[in-house]
């Protein structure tokens, strides 16, 4: 109570907004507006969970980074993509919710580099499934599908002013 009030000796420093952070926040707000809920999953995952994402004959290439001293086999590898843990979160939610579920995660993935620290790009991943609208006595139950996901993606890119070109690829993308 006896501390005297004094003025700052210098003006407050100017805030320099970080473009990547601003883009992440804007993408999160847009997806939340599309009824998605953000999840934050662990950066660690299991090799078994990662292998479930690939067809049988394909091995994981490159091999994900393994922790030197993992606490559990379920959290032994740094995630090379967001899909594995996001699918696990979706599955856990489906067991408790029979309505529509829309989840997204915006986070880092860890890609190995030869004799160097891993590359850590920021990645966005989303998933949706279940009922399109809440169950009602008036209508039939319509399920979310590919076209709902396509509409969300096109709306997100449009609102972010991103001009995207469609590219056909014959291989599975890492992230």
BAFINU-17788 format. One record per residue: residue in one letter; y negated, z, x negated of N, C-alpha, C in turn. Coordinates in steps of 0.05 Angstrom, whole numbers, plus 5000, padded with zeros to 4 digits. Layout:
REM BAFINU-17788
aYZXYZXYZX
...
This chain:
REM BAFINU-17788
x502450004984500050005000497550004983
x497750094958495350114941495049874922
x496549664927496249424910493849264920
x491949214902489549074911490148774917
x488748674937489048384944487448224924
x488748024912487447854893488047564900
x486247384892486647104896488346994873
x489646774878491246644857489346534836
x490146544811488446444790488446134788
x490546014799490745714799491645624827
x491045384834492145284860495145264859
x496345264882499245224883500044954873
x502244934858503044674848503744484870
x503244224866503844024886506843994888
x507843964912510643924916511243624914
x513143564896514043294893516743264908
x516743144932519243124946521342964931
x523743054932525942914919527142714939
x527142454932527942254951530842284961
x532642354943535442384951535742614971
x534442834966534543064985533342985012
x531142845012529942755036531742575052
x533142385038534942205051537342355063
x538442545048540642705058539842855084
x537442985083536543135106536142945130
x534942715125534542525147537142425159
x539142355142541742275152543042495168
x542842735158544042965173542743005200
x540142975202538742995228539542775247
x539842535236540642305253543442345264
x545242425247548042465256548242705275
x546642905271546643135289545643035317
x543642855316542642735341544742575356
x546742475341548942325353551242505360
x550742765362552642975370554843035349
x554242975324556043045302555343325293
x557443465283556943725271557643705241
x555843825225556243805196558244025187
x560143945170561944135158561544135128
x562244355116562044375087564844475078
x566344295066569044365058569044435028
x571244545019571544614991571544364974
x570544394950570544164931573344134918
x575044324923577744314912579744244934
x581844104926583944024945586544004931
x588643924946591343904934592043614930
x593843564911594743294906596343194931
x597743364944599243294968597343184989
x595243324994593243245014592042975007
x591442934981590242674973592242444976
x594742504969596842294971597342205000
x596842375019597242305047595342085056
x593242045042591241845049592041555041
x594041535024594841275013597441185025
x597840915027600440815034602540895013
x605040895020607140995003607140874974
x607140614970607440514943605040554925
x602740644935600340664919600040944907
x600040964880599441214868596441264867
x595641504863592741574861591741464834
x589841294834588641184810585641184812
x584241294794585141454772585941734782
x587541864766588442134774586042324776
x585942484799583742664802583642884780
x581443004777581043214756582443464765
x584143574748585643824754584144064742
x584044284757582844524747584644644725
x583444764705584944874683586545124692
x585445274710586745524719586445544750
x587845384766587445394795588445654806
x587145754827587946004840590245954859
x590445704870592545644889593145344887
x595545254894596244974893594744814914
x593644944935592144814955589244734945
x588444864924585844814912586044774882
x587544564875588144514847586544284834
x585644094851584243864841581443834852
x579543734836576943674846577143424864
x575843424886576143204906574842944896
x576442724897575342464890574142324914
x574442444938573342334962573042564982
x571542515004571242725024573242705047
x574742485047576542435070578742645074
x580042725052582342905055581543165068
x579443295058578643555070577343525097
x576043295102574743255128576943205149
x579043065142581343025160582743295166
x582943465146584143735151582343895170
x579743885166577944025185578143905213
x578343645215578543515241581143605255
x583343605239585943685250585943975260
x584644155244584544435252582844465278
x580744305281579144315305580644195329
x582243995325583743865347585844065358
x586844245342588844435352587544635371
x584944675369583544865386581744745407
x581244485405579344355423580544095433
x580544055459581643805470579543615478
x577043675473574843495479574243315455
x571943185456571143015433570243175409
x570943085386570143215361568843005344
x566443075334564942895316564043065292
x565143005268564543165244563442975222
x561743085205560942935181560543135159
x560743025135560243185111558643015092
x556643135080555043005059555343175034
x556743075014557143244991557943084967
x558443224945559143094920562143054919
x562942834906565642784898565742774868
x568042794857568342824827570142604817
x569042414804570542184794570742204763
x573242194753573642234724572542004708
x571442064685570541874665571941934639
x572741724625574241764600572541914579
x573642134569572342294548569442374555
x568942434580566242514588566442694613
x564142804620564042964644564442774668
x565342874691565842704714563242594726
x563442364738561242254754561242404780
x558942484790558742654814556842524835
x557642294847555942174867555942334893
x553642314907553442424934554642224954
x556342314972557742134990557442245018
x557342065038557342145066559942045078
x561242225094563742155107563642265135
x564642115154564642215182567242145196
x567842295217570242255232569642325261
x570742175280570442245308573042175322
x573542325344575942285359576042455384
x577842405402578042555426576442425449
x575742575469574342475492571442385486
x570642165498567942065494565942245509
x566642335533564942525548566642755557
x565342965566566843205576568443125600
x570743255603572443195626571043265652
x571443095671570143125697572043045719
x571643155743573343075765572642795775
x570442695766569442435777570642195762
x571442215738572241975723574542025705
x575541795695577841815677576841895649
x578741985633578242075606578141845587
x575741775577575541555558575441675529
x576941545511577141655484575141505466
x574141655446572541535425574241335409
x573041115401574540905387572940785364
x574040575353572740435331569840345338
x569440255362566840155369564740375371
x565640625378563840855378562940905349
x564940905330564340955302562540735291
x563040485299561440255290558540295300
x558240375325555540415336554040635322
x555440855315554141065301553240975273
x555040835259554340735233551940535233
x552040355252549840165255547240305262
x547340505280544940655287543940815263
x545640935248544841085224543440905204
x544740685198543540495178540840385188
x540640325214538140225226535940435224
x536640685231534540895230533740965202
x535540925182534840965154533540725141
x533240515157532140255147533740135124
x536340145127538140035107539239775118
x538839565103539939305110542639275097
x544739285114547439275103548739015109
x550238915089551838665092554738745095
x556138595111559038645114560538505092
x562438645080564038535059566938595065
x568638395063571438435067572738505040
x574338705040575738785016578638825022
x580338755003583238775007584439024996
x582739194983583939434970582739684983
x584039904979583140154989580940254970
x578740344982576540444966577040744959
x576240824936576641104927575141294945
x572641234952571141414968569341274988
